[in-house]
Amino acid sequence: MRGMDTPEPRLTSLAQGGGCGCKIAPGVLRDMLAGLPATSGFASLMVGIETSDDAAVWRLNDRQALIATTDFFMPVVDDPYDFGRIAAANALSDVYAMGGTPILALALVGMPVKVLSPATIGRILQGGADVCAAAGVPVAGGHSIDSVEPIYGLVALGLVDPDQVLTNRGAQPGDLVILTKPLGVGILGAALRQDRLDATGQAALIASTTRLNTFGAGLGATPEVHAMTDVTGFGLLGHALEMARGAGVTIEIAAATTPLLEGAEALARAGLRTGASSRNWAAYGEAVDLPAGFEPWRRDVLTDPQTSGGLLISVAEDAAGAVLQQARDAGFAAALVGRVEAGPARVRVA
């Protein structure tokens, strides 16, 4: 039992990994799910597990479908309030990534109660509740356990018009690809754990990961938007590959125009990477074509696990400029990062 005068350890020191870098490697996950029964036999289930989408979608009636998802992880930062905010924003992102609006959340809480004080745990929960309140969502219940590592996240429920659901299956040749947030969360998080991240980098990390992806809500009403997902633990290349496989197309990613969080390039050039980045590449690198002489640090950035990352949007070329400007007007550092082409289900880096 922690004594009253014993200082609490850093949150990140209590976890084997942080944020979406905790995800099971995509190849291992694919093997784990391989034996599960197909969900296609349920008439009202619009989106199940078959295409690696961000959430399940269940048709309620002709005008409403229910989006259901859950996401939780171990600390990516040491401040308990910020940890709660980041985890909540990340969980709600899956609803936005389907084109929906969140309506309800339930908290998932696993905490080492003999190590962390009730006050610290309360700050984590408060951070999550405040982000949910900003999204207009109540945290209406949940479940808690005493665990070895601190874990926090949400079950998130949302609504969407059944005719406006966005999945990772709809990308069409000729589309352009937009990313709404810069990459580098995993790299900056690793630097933070190693005390190598300055105040500017910390501010960039927190600002990006606590920003709600509200821009995704209702994008399904724009017919030129064909597909959407969010970029999280599998990195940009991994989630672009899911989109390519879902639609049966080739997606080209322009490495030079892909935005990075401030400080991420310097840290990556210095050799800082996460273990999850290496696992990601080992899992799907055979489906990604890199140009000759591609610098290793650039590959590390493109496979870097993102926590509460940006939306990846496939949109018809003639509407891409308008959608990009809408994202920027909403305050996102959005950029065109690629295009969709007819071809095998692969990702090509240019």
TORKOLTI-231977 format. One record per atom (N, C-alpha, C): y negated, z, x negated. Coordinates in steps of 0.2 Angstrom, whole numbers, plus 5000, padded with zeros to 4 digits. Example, Ala and Ser with C-alpha at 12.3 -4.5 7.8 and 13.67 -1.06 7.14 Angstrom:
<dokols>
502850394934502250394938501650394934501150354936500550364932500050394936
</dokols>
This chain:
<dokols>
500650004996500050005000499450004996498949964997498349954993497950014995497650054989497250104990496550094992496250134995495550124997495050094992495150124986494750104980494950044976495550024978495849964974495549904976495249864972494849804974495449754976495249714981495749664984495749604979496349574978496449514974496049454977495949404973495649344976496149314980495949284986496349254991496849194988496549154983496949104980497449124976497349184973497849214968498549234972498449244979499049264983499449204985499249144984499649084987499849044981500449014983500748964978500348894978500048884983499648824983499048834988498548784989498048804994497948744998497648755004497448705009498048655010497848595011498348535013498748525007498648545001499048534995499648574996499748625001500348655002500848615006500648555008501148515012501748495008502348495012502948475009502848395007503048375001502948304999503248255004502848205005503048155010503748135010504048115004504748095004505248145006505148215004505548265006505448275014504848275016504748285023505148225027505048165025505448105028506148125029506448145023507148165023507348225028506848265029507048325033507048305040506548255042506448235049506948185051507348155046507748095047508248105053508548165053509148175058508848205065508248205066508048235072508048175077508248195084508248145089507648115090507648055092507048015094506748045100506048035101505748065107505548015112505747955111505547895115505847895122506347945123506647945130506247985135505648005133505148045138504647995140504647985146504147935149503447945148503248015148502548035148502348045141502848045136502648055129502347985126501747985125501447925122501447915115501447975111501447975104501948035102502448025098502948075096502948075088503548085086503548095078503748025075503847975078504147915075503647885070503047885071502547845067502047885063502247955062501847995058501148005060501048005066500348015068500148085068499448095069499148165068499348215073499548195079499648235085500148205090500448245094500848215100500348205105500448155110500048145115500548135121500348175127500748175133500248155139500448105142500048075148500148125154499548145156499548195162499448155168499048105168498948065174498547995171498347955176498047895174497347905170497047965170496447965167496448015161496948055161496948115155497648115152497648125145498248135141498048195137498548235136498548295132498748285125498248305120498448295113498648365111499148375107499448435105499548435097499348475094499448475086499448545084499648555078499548625074499548615067499148655064499048645056498848715054499148735048499048795045499148795038498848835034499048835026498748895023498848895016498648955012497948945010497648995007496948985005496748935000496248895001495948844997495348874993495048924996494448954993494549034993494149074990494249144990493849184995493349154998492949185003493349185009493449245012493949245018493549205024492949215025492649185031492649105030492549075024492549005023493248985023493749025021494449005022494648995030494349035034494449025041494148965044493548955041493148895044493548835042493748825036494048765033494748755037495148805038495748795041495648775048495148805052495048785059494748715059494348695055494048625055494648575054495048595049495648545047496048545053496248595057496648585063496348545068495748565070495448525075495348445073495348435067495248365065495848315068496448345069496948305071496848275078496448325082496248295089495748245089495248255084494748205084495048135081495548145077495848085074496248045079496448075084496748035090496248005095495548015093495047995098494948045104495148105103495048155108494548205107494548255112494048305112494448375113494348415108494748485108494548525114494948555117494848605123495048675122495548685118495848755117496148765111496148825108496548835102496848905102497448905098497748965097497848985090497749045088497749055081498449075078498649045072499249065069499049105063499349165062499049205057499649245054499749235047500249265043499849295037499849365037499449395032499849455028499749465022500049525018499649585020499849615025499349675028499349735023499849735018499749795013499349775007499149715007498749685001497949675004497949645009497249635012497049675017496449695017496149745022496049715029496049755034495949725041495249695041494749715037494149685037494149615034494549605029494549545026494949495031495449515034495849475038495349455044495049505046494549495052494049435050493849435044493349385042493649315042494249315040494649245041494649225048494849265053494849255060494149235063493649275060492949255063492749185061492949165054492749105052493049045056493649055058494049005062493749005069493549065072493249065079492649035079492249045074491549015074491548945073492048915070492048845069492248815076492748855079492948835086492448835091492048885091491448895095490948835094490848815088490448755087490748695090491348685090491648635093491748635101491548695104491548705111492248725113492648765109493348775110493448855109493748885114493948955114494548965110494649015106495249035103495549085108496049055112496249095118496849135117497049145111497649185109497949165103498649175102498949155096499549205094499749205088500249245085500149265078500349325076500249345070500949375067501049375060501549405057501349435050501749485048501649505041501949465036501649435032501949385027501749395020502049365015501949385008501349345006501149285009500549245007500149245013499449245012499049235018499049165020499149155027499249095030498749095037498449045038498049045044497948975046497948965053497848895056497748905063497848845066497748845074498248795077498448815083498748765088498148735091498048665091497448635094497648595100497348595106497448555111496848515113496948455115496348415117496548365123495948335125496048285130495848215128496148165130495848095129496048045135495747995136495847945141496547915138497047905142497647875140497547805137497047765140496947695137496447695131496247755129495847755123496147795117496847815117497147845112497147805105496947835100496947795094497547825089497947785087498447805082498447765076498947775071498947735065499247675065499447655072499847595073499447525074498847535075498447475078498047435073498047445067497647405062497847335062497347295062497447215063497247185057497547125055497347085049496647065050496147075045495447055046495047115047495347175049494947235050494647255043494147295043493847335038494047405039494047445033494347515033493747555031493547605035493047655034493347725033493047755028493247825026492547865027492647925031492047955033491848015028492248035024492148095019492348075012491948095007492148085000492848114999493148094994493748124991493648174986494148214984494048254978494148334980494348344986494448414988494948454984495548424983496048454980495848464972495448414969495248424962494748484962494248484966493748544966494148604968494548604972494948674974495348694968495648654964495948674958495548694953494948664952494448694948494148764950494148774956493848834958494348894956495048874957495548924956495548944948495348894944495348904937494648924934494148944939493548964937493148904933493248844935492948784932492448754936492348774942491948744947491248774947490648744946490048774946489748774954489148804954488948824961488848754965488648704962488548634965489148614968489648614964490348594966490648634972490548704971490748744977490448724983489748714983489348704989489648634992489748584988490048524990490748524993491148574990491748584993491748615000491348665001491348705007490948655012490448625011490148585016490548525018490948495014491448445016491948465021492348525018492948545022492748585028492148605029491948645035491648595041491548535039491248485043491748465048491548475055492048445060492048375060492548345061492648275062492448245069491948275072491848255079491648185080491548145075491348075076491948045079492548065078493148035080493148035088492948085091492948095098492648035102493048005106492847945110492747875106492947875100492947815097493447765100493947785104494347745107494047695112493447725114493047685119492747625116492747615110492547555106493047515105493147455109493747415108493847385101493347375097493447355090493747395086493747465087494147515083494847515085495247495080495947475082496447535080496247575075496747625072496347685069496547745069496247795065496747855063496647885058496947945056496547985052496748045050496248085045496648085038496248095033496548095026496648165024497248195024497348265022497848265016498348295017498748315011499148265007499248205010499548155006499048105003498448125003497948084999497748015003497247985000497047925003497547875003497947864998498447814997499047825002499147895003499747905007499547895014498947915017498847905024498647835025498347795020498347725021498947695022499447715018500147685018500447705025500347765028500647775035500347725040499647715039499347665043499647595042499747575036500047505035500747505038501147555037501847555039501847555047501347595050501347595057501147525060500747485057500547425060500947365057501247375051501647325048501147275045500647305041500147265038500047285030499747255026499547275020498747295020498647355017497947385017497747385010497147345008496947345002496347405001496447444996495947494995495447484989494847484990494347464984494247534981494547544975494447604971493747614969493347564967492747574964492247594970492347574976491847594981492047654985492647684984492847744987492447804985492047844990491647894988491947954986491647994981491948054978491448114979491748174980491248234980490948244973490348274973490048284967490448324962490548304956490948334951491648314951491948284956492648264956492848214950492348164949492548114944492548144937492048194936492048224929492648264928492848304933493448344932494148304932494148254936494748204935494748174929494248144926494248114919494448164914494348234915494448284910495248304911495548274916496348284917496448334922496048354926496148404931496448364937497048394939497448364945497848414948498048404954498448454957499148434957499648484958500348464958500548424964500148434969500248394975500148314974499548304970499448234968500048204965500348234960500948204957501448194961501648244966502148244971502048184975501448174977501248124982501448054979501248044973501347984969502047964968502448024967503148014966503547994973503248014978503548004985503347934987502747904986502647844989502347784984502347804978502047754973502447684973503047684975503447624975503147574980502747594985502447554990501747544989501447554983500747554981500747504975500347454976500247404970499547424967499547444960498947454956498847394952498147384950497947334946498147354939498247304935498447314927497847354924498047404920497547444917497247494921497447504927497147554931497147624928496547654928496547724924496847774928497247824924497647874928497147924932496547934930496147984933495947954940495947884941495747854947496347864952496947854949497547864953497647934956497447984951497448054953496948064959496348034959495848044964496148014971496447954971496747924977497347954980497647994976498248034978498048104979497448124978497248194978497348224985497648274987497748304993497048324996496848305002496248325005496348375010495948425010495948475016495348465020495448455027494948445031494548385029494948325027494648265024494348225030494148165028493848125032494248075037493948045041494347995046494347935042494947905043495147835040495147785046494647745047494647705053494747625051495147595055495247525055494847485061494347445059493947415064493847345063493747305068493647235067492947225063493047175059492447165054491847155057491747125063491147115066490847175069491247225070490947295072490947345067491147325061491247385056490547405053490047365053489347385051489047435056489147425062488947465067489247535067489947535067490247595066490147635060490047605055489847635048489147665049488747635052488047665053488047725058488447715063488547775068488747835064489247825060489547885056488947915051488647865048488047895044487547925048487347905053486847935058487048005060487748005061488048075063488048125057487848105051487848145045488448145040488848095041489448085037489248035031489548055025489448005019489947955020489947915025490447865026490347805022490947765020490947705016491447665018491347595017491847545018492347555011492947565012493447575007493947525006494047475011494547425011494547385016495147345017495247295022495947285024496147265029496847255032496947175031497547165029497847095028498547085031498647025033499347015035499847015028500447045029500847055023501347115024501747125019502147185020501847255020502147295023501847365024501847405018501247385014501147415008500347425007500147465002499447475000499347444993498847404993498647374987497947404985497847424978497247444976496947394972496247384973495847334970495347364965
</dokols>
